[in-house]
Amino acid sequence: MTPTNRSHNVLLAATAILSGLLALAFLFATNATLNVYGLGCNDAAAIVFVRLLGTAALTFTVLAALARRVEDVDARRAIDTAFLAGFGSATIVAAWAQSTRTTFSAVGWATVALYAAYSIAFAIFVTRDWRATMPARAKPMA
């Protein structure tokens, strides 16, 4: 296993842990989790929606955990690109919510920073994977 693959596996393990914690929080401590973000909610439809987000987080947990075994560059690039899209869009949505004071707490800004860090990390691996599959350049004729 190369050092790149080892660091990639560490990132995927961290992603699985983060996603797993979010899944547990959204599924089993929905109101408490919303309160941490400054969103008290007693609306049954909103609770169901947040729990559906928990099921998505559970999907990411399983995907990240299983992706640690993937050696194929094309498959790894697809997985990394999907995580980049997810964390990138989450960064934008979380930052927008904080800046418009839809949600506002120190935890909210920490969430923005965490999602941004994951976005950067996955962007690095996507870039590496793209470079690894690029054909060699032809040498100019002398």
PyMOL commands that place a pseudoatom at each C-alpha (Angstrom):
pseudoatom trace, name=CA, resn=MET, resi=1, chain=A, elem=C, hetatm=0, pos=[0.000, 0.000, 0.000]
pseudoatom trace, name=CA, resn=THR, resi=2, chain=A, elem=C, hetatm=0, pos=[1.372, 3.378, -0.983]
pseudoatom trace, name=CA, resn=PRO, resi=3, chain=A, elem=C, hetatm=0, pos=[1.579, 6.347, 1.409]
pseudoatom trace, name=CA, resn=THR, resi=4, chain=A, elem=C, hetatm=0, pos=[-1.119, 8.057, -0.687]
pseudoatom trace, name=CA, resn=ASN, resi=5, chain=A, elem=C, hetatm=0, pos=[-3.442, 5.090, -0.236]
pseudoatom trace, name=CA, resn=ARG, resi=6, chain=A, elem=C, hetatm=0, pos=[-2.740, 5.027, 3.510]
pseudoatom trace, name=CA, resn=SER, resi=7, chain=A, elem=C, hetatm=0, pos=[-3.583, 8.720, 3.900]
pseudoatom trace, name=CA, resn=HIS, resi=8, chain=A, elem=C, hetatm=0, pos=[-6.629, 8.192, 1.680]
pseudoatom trace, name=CA, resn=ASN, resi=9, chain=A, elem=C, hetatm=0, pos=[-7.757, 5.369, 3.962]
pseudoatom trace, name=CA, resn=VAL, resi=10, chain=A, elem=C, hetatm=0, pos=[-7.315, 7.616, 7.002]
pseudoatom trace, name=CA, resn=LEU, resi=11, chain=A, elem=C, hetatm=0, pos=[-9.508, 10.264, 5.354]
pseudoatom trace, name=CA, resn=LEU, resi=12, chain=A, elem=C, hetatm=0, pos=[-12.155, 7.663, 4.540]
pseudoatom trace, name=CA, resn=ALA, resi=13, chain=A, elem=C, hetatm=0, pos=[-12.033, 6.294, 8.100]
pseudoatom trace, name=CA, resn=ALA, resi=14, chain=A, elem=C, hetatm=0, pos=[-12.464, 9.822, 9.490]
pseudoatom trace, name=CA, resn=THR, resi=15, chain=A, elem=C, hetatm=0, pos=[-15.354, 10.350, 7.067]
pseudoatom trace, name=CA, resn=ALA, resi=16, chain=A, elem=C, hetatm=0, pos=[-16.995, 7.135, 8.221]
pseudoatom trace, name=CA, resn=ILE, resi=17, chain=A, elem=C, hetatm=0, pos=[-16.657, 8.178, 11.861]
pseudoatom trace, name=CA, resn=LEU, resi=18, chain=A, elem=C, hetatm=0, pos=[-18.013, 11.695, 11.262]
pseudoatom trace, name=CA, resn=SER, resi=19, chain=A, elem=C, hetatm=0, pos=[-20.894, 10.431, 9.139]
pseudoatom trace, name=CA, resn=GLY, resi=20, chain=A, elem=C, hetatm=0, pos=[-21.670, 7.717, 11.667]
pseudoatom trace, name=CA, resn=LEU, resi=21, chain=A, elem=C, hetatm=0, pos=[-21.842, 10.221, 14.508]
pseudoatom trace, name=CA, resn=LEU, resi=22, chain=A, elem=C, hetatm=0, pos=[-24.115, 12.480, 12.456]
pseudoatom trace, name=CA, resn=ALA, resi=23, chain=A, elem=C, hetatm=0, pos=[-26.311, 9.505, 11.541]
pseudoatom trace, name=CA, resn=LEU, resi=24, chain=A, elem=C, hetatm=0, pos=[-26.696, 8.520, 15.199]
pseudoatom trace, name=CA, resn=ALA, resi=25, chain=A, elem=C, hetatm=0, pos=[-27.415, 12.106, 16.230]
pseudoatom trace, name=CA, resn=PHE, resi=26, chain=A, elem=C, hetatm=0, pos=[-29.975, 12.718, 13.476]
pseudoatom trace, name=CA, resn=LEU, resi=27, chain=A, elem=C, hetatm=0, pos=[-31.697, 9.370, 13.929]
pseudoatom trace, name=CA, resn=PHE, resi=28, chain=A, elem=C, hetatm=0, pos=[-31.781, 8.994, 17.693]
pseudoatom trace, name=CA, resn=ALA, resi=29, chain=A, elem=C, hetatm=0, pos=[-31.246, 12.456, 19.213]
pseudoatom trace, name=CA, resn=THR, resi=30, chain=A, elem=C, hetatm=0, pos=[-32.990, 14.616, 16.661]
pseudoatom trace, name=CA, resn=ASN, resi=31, chain=A, elem=C, hetatm=0, pos=[-34.264, 17.404, 18.922]
pseudoatom trace, name=CA, resn=ALA, resi=32, chain=A, elem=C, hetatm=0, pos=[-31.075, 17.560, 20.970]
pseudoatom trace, name=CA, resn=THR, resi=33, chain=A, elem=C, hetatm=0, pos=[-28.992, 17.806, 17.799]
pseudoatom trace, name=CA, resn=LEU, resi=34, chain=A, elem=C, hetatm=0, pos=[-31.172, 20.588, 16.413]
pseudoatom trace, name=CA, resn=ASN, resi=35, chain=A, elem=C, hetatm=0, pos=[-30.912, 22.472, 19.716]
pseudoatom trace, name=CA, resn=VAL, resi=36, chain=A, elem=C, hetatm=0, pos=[-27.104, 22.409, 19.503]
pseudoatom trace, name=CA, resn=TYR, resi=37, chain=A, elem=C, hetatm=0, pos=[-27.418, 24.326, 16.237]
pseudoatom trace, name=CA, resn=GLY, resi=38, chain=A, elem=C, hetatm=0, pos=[-29.919, 26.752, 17.748]
pseudoatom trace, name=CA, resn=LEU, resi=39, chain=A, elem=C, hetatm=0, pos=[-32.899, 25.163, 16.014]
pseudoatom trace, name=CA, resn=GLY, resi=40, chain=A, elem=C, hetatm=0, pos=[-35.534, 24.051, 18.450]
pseudoatom trace, name=CA, resn=CYS, resi=41, chain=A, elem=C, hetatm=0, pos=[-38.131, 22.143, 16.483]
pseudoatom trace, name=CA, resn=ASN, resi=42, chain=A, elem=C, hetatm=0, pos=[-41.306, 20.354, 17.448]
pseudoatom trace, name=CA, resn=ASP, resi=43, chain=A, elem=C, hetatm=0, pos=[-42.740, 20.062, 13.941]
pseudoatom trace, name=CA, resn=ALA, resi=44, chain=A, elem=C, hetatm=0, pos=[-43.265, 16.364, 13.178]
pseudoatom trace, name=CA, resn=ALA, resi=45, chain=A, elem=C, hetatm=0, pos=[-42.558, 16.805, 9.457]
pseudoatom trace, name=CA, resn=ALA, resi=46, chain=A, elem=C, hetatm=0, pos=[-39.236, 18.534, 10.180]
pseudoatom trace, name=CA, resn=ILE, resi=47, chain=A, elem=C, hetatm=0, pos=[-38.265, 15.742, 12.583]
pseudoatom trace, name=CA, resn=VAL, resi=48, chain=A, elem=C, hetatm=0, pos=[-38.966, 13.138, 9.894]
pseudoatom trace, name=CA, resn=PHE, resi=49, chain=A, elem=C, hetatm=0, pos=[-36.918, 15.128, 7.393]
pseudoatom trace, name=CA, resn=VAL, resi=50, chain=A, elem=C, hetatm=0, pos=[-33.943, 15.365, 9.770]
pseudoatom trace, name=CA, resn=ARG, resi=51, chain=A, elem=C, hetatm=0, pos=[-34.169, 11.625, 10.384]
pseudoatom trace, name=CA, resn=LEU, resi=52, chain=A, elem=C, hetatm=0, pos=[-34.101, 11.090, 6.615]
pseudoatom trace, name=CA, resn=LEU, resi=53, chain=A, elem=C, hetatm=0, pos=[-30.859, 13.095, 6.612]
pseudoatom trace, name=CA, resn=GLY, resi=54, chain=A, elem=C, hetatm=0, pos=[-29.670, 10.625, 9.231]
pseudoatom trace, name=CA, resn=THR, resi=55, chain=A, elem=C, hetatm=0, pos=[-30.298, 7.751, 6.841]
pseudoatom trace, name=CA, resn=ALA, resi=56, chain=A, elem=C, hetatm=0, pos=[-28.234, 9.562, 4.190]
pseudoatom trace, name=CA, resn=ALA, resi=57, chain=A, elem=C, hetatm=0, pos=[-25.426, 10.017, 6.715]
pseudoatom trace, name=CA, resn=LEU, resi=58, chain=A, elem=C, hetatm=0, pos=[-25.641, 6.293, 7.464]
pseudoatom trace, name=CA, resn=THR, resi=59, chain=A, elem=C, hetatm=0, pos=[-25.228, 5.602, 3.732]
pseudoatom trace, name=CA, resn=PHE, resi=60, chain=A, elem=C, hetatm=0, pos=[-22.086, 7.772, 3.669]
pseudoatom trace, name=CA, resn=THR, resi=61, chain=A, elem=C, hetatm=0, pos=[-20.783, 5.906, 6.722]
pseudoatom trace, name=CA, resn=VAL, resi=62, chain=A, elem=C, hetatm=0, pos=[-21.080, 2.537, 5.000]
pseudoatom trace, name=CA, resn=LEU, resi=63, chain=A, elem=C, hetatm=0, pos=[-19.685, 3.867, 1.713]
pseudoatom trace, name=CA, resn=ALA, resi=64, chain=A, elem=C, hetatm=0, pos=[-16.650, 5.459, 3.363]
pseudoatom trace, name=CA, resn=ALA, resi=65, chain=A, elem=C, hetatm=0, pos=[-15.952, 2.363, 5.444]
pseudoatom trace, name=CA, resn=LEU, resi=66, chain=A, elem=C, hetatm=0, pos=[-16.155, 0.006, 2.452]
pseudoatom trace, name=CA, resn=ALA, resi=67, chain=A, elem=C, hetatm=0, pos=[-14.273, 2.378, 0.116]
pseudoatom trace, name=CA, resn=ARG, resi=68, chain=A, elem=C, hetatm=0, pos=[-11.140, 1.956, 2.220]
pseudoatom trace, name=CA, resn=ARG, resi=69, chain=A, elem=C, hetatm=0, pos=[-10.571, -1.358, 0.401]
pseudoatom trace, name=CA, resn=VAL, resi=70, chain=A, elem=C, hetatm=0, pos=[-10.830, 0.109, -3.099]
pseudoatom trace, name=CA, resn=GLU, resi=71, chain=A, elem=C, hetatm=0, pos=[-7.542, 0.093, -5.009]
pseudoatom trace, name=CA, resn=ASP, resi=72, chain=A, elem=C, hetatm=0, pos=[-8.836, 0.876, -8.516]
pseudoatom trace, name=CA, resn=VAL, resi=73, chain=A, elem=C, hetatm=0, pos=[-7.980, 4.481, -9.415]
pseudoatom trace, name=CA, resn=ASP, resi=74, chain=A, elem=C, hetatm=0, pos=[-11.154, 5.079, -11.444]
pseudoatom trace, name=CA, resn=ALA, resi=75, chain=A, elem=C, hetatm=0, pos=[-13.400, 3.764, -8.673]
pseudoatom trace, name=CA, resn=ARG, resi=76, chain=A, elem=C, hetatm=0, pos=[-11.501, 5.768, -6.058]
pseudoatom trace, name=CA, resn=ARG, resi=77, chain=A, elem=C, hetatm=0, pos=[-11.818, 8.910, -8.184]
pseudoatom trace, name=CA, resn=ALA, resi=78, chain=A, elem=C, hetatm=0, pos=[-15.586, 8.390, -8.474]
pseudoatom trace, name=CA, resn=ILE, resi=79, chain=A, elem=C, hetatm=0, pos=[-15.930, 7.900, -4.717]
pseudoatom trace, name=CA, resn=ASP, resi=80, chain=A, elem=C, hetatm=0, pos=[-13.766, 10.926, -3.935]
pseudoatom trace, name=CA, resn=THR, resi=81, chain=A, elem=C, hetatm=0, pos=[-15.631, 13.084, -6.441]
pseudoatom trace, name=CA, resn=ALA, resi=82, chain=A, elem=C, hetatm=0, pos=[-18.950, 12.122, -4.840]
pseudoatom trace, name=CA, resn=PHE, resi=83, chain=A, elem=C, hetatm=0, pos=[-17.654, 12.975, -1.358]
pseudoatom trace, name=CA, resn=LEU, resi=84, chain=A, elem=C, hetatm=0, pos=[-16.208, 16.251, -2.695]
pseudoatom trace, name=CA, resn=ALA, resi=85, chain=A, elem=C, hetatm=0, pos=[-19.594, 17.182, -4.161]
pseudoatom trace, name=CA, resn=GLY, resi=86, chain=A, elem=C, hetatm=0, pos=[-21.344, 16.309, -0.900]
pseudoatom trace, name=CA, resn=PHE, resi=87, chain=A, elem=C, hetatm=0, pos=[-18.943, 18.112, 1.430]
pseudoatom trace, name=CA, resn=GLY, resi=88, chain=A, elem=C, hetatm=0, pos=[-18.563, 21.050, -0.974]
pseudoatom trace, name=CA, resn=SER, resi=89, chain=A, elem=C, hetatm=0, pos=[-22.297, 21.619, -1.203]
pseudoatom trace, name=CA, resn=ALA, resi=90, chain=A, elem=C, hetatm=0, pos=[-22.653, 21.110, 2.572]
pseudoatom trace, name=CA, resn=THR, resi=91, chain=A, elem=C, hetatm=0, pos=[-19.997, 23.792, 3.124]
pseudoatom trace, name=CA, resn=ILE, resi=92, chain=A, elem=C, hetatm=0, pos=[-21.946, 26.250, 0.977]
pseudoatom trace, name=CA, resn=VAL, resi=93, chain=A, elem=C, hetatm=0, pos=[-25.293, 25.493, 2.613]
pseudoatom trace, name=CA, resn=ALA, resi=94, chain=A, elem=C, hetatm=0, pos=[-23.880, 25.614, 6.151]
pseudoatom trace, name=CA, resn=ALA, resi=95, chain=A, elem=C, hetatm=0, pos=[-22.030, 28.892, 5.476]
pseudoatom trace, name=CA, resn=TRP, resi=96, chain=A, elem=C, hetatm=0, pos=[-25.158, 30.406, 3.926]
pseudoatom trace, name=CA, resn=ALA, resi=97, chain=A, elem=C, hetatm=0, pos=[-27.260, 29.327, 6.920]
pseudoatom trace, name=CA, resn=GLN, resi=98, chain=A, elem=C, hetatm=0, pos=[-24.755, 30.842, 9.341]
pseudoatom trace, name=CA, resn=SER, resi=99, chain=A, elem=C, hetatm=0, pos=[-24.312, 34.096, 7.413]
pseudoatom trace, name=CA, resn=THR, resi=100, chain=A, elem=C, hetatm=0, pos=[-28.062, 34.657, 7.051]
pseudoatom trace, name=CA, resn=ARG, resi=101, chain=A, elem=C, hetatm=0, pos=[-28.554, 33.659, 10.680]
pseudoatom trace, name=CA, resn=THR, resi=102, chain=A, elem=C, hetatm=0, pos=[-30.914, 30.853, 9.714]
pseudoatom trace, name=CA, resn=THR, resi=103, chain=A, elem=C, hetatm=0, pos=[-28.896, 28.935, 12.262]
pseudoatom trace, name=CA, resn=PHE, resi=104, chain=A, elem=C, hetatm=0, pos=[-26.382, 30.631, 14.454]
pseudoatom trace, name=CA, resn=SER, resi=105, chain=A, elem=C, hetatm=0, pos=[-24.047, 29.113, 16.959]
pseudoatom trace, name=CA, resn=ALA, resi=106, chain=A, elem=C, hetatm=0, pos=[-20.373, 28.390, 17.445]
pseudoatom trace, name=CA, resn=VAL, resi=107, chain=A, elem=C, hetatm=0, pos=[-21.141, 24.799, 16.501]
pseudoatom trace, name=CA, resn=GLY, resi=108, chain=A, elem=C, hetatm=0, pos=[-22.570, 26.052, 13.208]
pseudoatom trace, name=CA, resn=TRP, resi=109, chain=A, elem=C, hetatm=0, pos=[-19.334, 27.824, 12.284]
pseudoatom trace, name=CA, resn=ALA, resi=110, chain=A, elem=C, hetatm=0, pos=[-17.320, 24.791, 13.404]
pseudoatom trace, name=CA, resn=THR, resi=111, chain=A, elem=C, hetatm=0, pos=[-19.471, 22.719, 11.063]
pseudoatom trace, name=CA, resn=VAL, resi=112, chain=A, elem=C, hetatm=0, pos=[-18.680, 25.079, 8.181]
pseudoatom trace, name=CA, resn=ALA, resi=113, chain=A, elem=C, hetatm=0, pos=[-14.957, 24.766, 8.924]
pseudoatom trace, name=CA, resn=LEU, resi=114, chain=A, elem=C, hetatm=0, pos=[-15.152, 20.979, 9.212]
pseudoatom trace, name=CA, resn=TYR, resi=115, chain=A, elem=C, hetatm=0, pos=[-17.037, 20.607, 5.923]
pseudoatom trace, name=CA, resn=ALA, resi=116, chain=A, elem=C, hetatm=0, pos=[-14.572, 22.961, 4.223]
pseudoatom trace, name=CA, resn=ALA, resi=117, chain=A, elem=C, hetatm=0, pos=[-11.631, 20.900, 5.509]
pseudoatom trace, name=CA, resn=TYR, resi=118, chain=A, elem=C, hetatm=0, pos=[-13.189, 17.688, 4.191]
pseudoatom trace, name=CA, resn=SER, resi=119, chain=A, elem=C, hetatm=0, pos=[-13.867, 19.428, 0.855]
pseudoatom trace, name=CA, resn=ILE, resi=120, chain=A, elem=C, hetatm=0, pos=[-10.221, 20.439, 0.557]
pseudoatom trace, name=CA, resn=ALA, resi=121, chain=A, elem=C, hetatm=0, pos=[-9.001, 16.959, 1.502]
pseudoatom trace, name=CA, resn=PHE, resi=122, chain=A, elem=C, hetatm=0, pos=[-11.226, 15.235, -1.040]
pseudoatom trace, name=CA, resn=ALA, resi=123, chain=A, elem=C, hetatm=0, pos=[-10.289, 17.829, -3.688]
pseudoatom trace, name=CA, resn=ILE, resi=124, chain=A, elem=C, hetatm=0, pos=[-6.633, 16.918, -3.156]
pseudoatom trace, name=CA, resn=PHE, resi=125, chain=A, elem=C, hetatm=0, pos=[-7.354, 13.227, -3.680]
pseudoatom trace, name=CA, resn=VAL, resi=126, chain=A, elem=C, hetatm=0, pos=[-9.575, 13.872, -6.716]
pseudoatom trace, name=CA, resn=THR, resi=127, chain=A, elem=C, hetatm=0, pos=[-6.745, 15.895, -8.258]
pseudoatom trace, name=CA, resn=ARG, resi=128, chain=A, elem=C, hetatm=0, pos=[-4.224, 13.128, -7.505]
pseudoatom trace, name=CA, resn=ASP, resi=129, chain=A, elem=C, hetatm=0, pos=[-6.500, 10.497, -8.984]
pseudoatom trace, name=CA, resn=TRP, resi=130, chain=A, elem=C, hetatm=0, pos=[-7.010, 12.540, -12.163]
pseudoatom trace, name=CA, resn=ARG, resi=131, chain=A, elem=C, hetatm=0, pos=[-3.263, 13.000, -12.533]
pseudoatom trace, name=CA, resn=ALA, resi=132, chain=A, elem=C, hetatm=0, pos=[-2.653, 9.294, -12.021]
pseudoatom trace, name=CA, resn=THR, resi=133, chain=A, elem=C, hetatm=0, pos=[-4.880, 8.406, -14.979]
pseudoatom trace, name=CA, resn=MET, resi=134, chain=A, elem=C, hetatm=0, pos=[-3.665, 11.073, -17.397]
pseudoatom trace, name=CA, resn=PRO, resi=135, chain=A, elem=C, hetatm=0, pos=[-1.805, 9.673, -20.417]
pseudoatom trace, name=CA, resn=ALA, resi=136, chain=A, elem=C, hetatm=0, pos=[1.883, 10.432, -20.663]
pseudoatom trace, name=CA, resn=ARG, resi=137, chain=A, elem=C, hetatm=0, pos=[2.659, 13.481, -22.777]
pseudoatom trace, name=CA, resn=ALA, resi=138, chain=A, elem=C, hetatm=0, pos=[4.423, 12.960, -26.048]
pseudoatom trace, name=CA, resn=LYS, resi=139, chain=A, elem=C, hetatm=0, pos=[7.960, 14.292, -26.177]
pseudoatom trace, name=CA, resn=PRO, resi=140, chain=A, elem=C, hetatm=0, pos=[8.538, 17.082, -28.705]
pseudoatom trace, name=CA, resn=MET, resi=141, chain=A, elem=C, hetatm=0, pos=[10.503, 16.171, -31.763]
pseudoatom trace, name=CA, resn=ALA, resi=142, chain=A, elem=C, hetatm=0, pos=[14.059, 17.467, -31.793]
for i in range(1, 142): cmd.bond("trace and resi %d" % i, "trace and resi %d" % (i + 1))
show_as sticks, trace
zoom trace
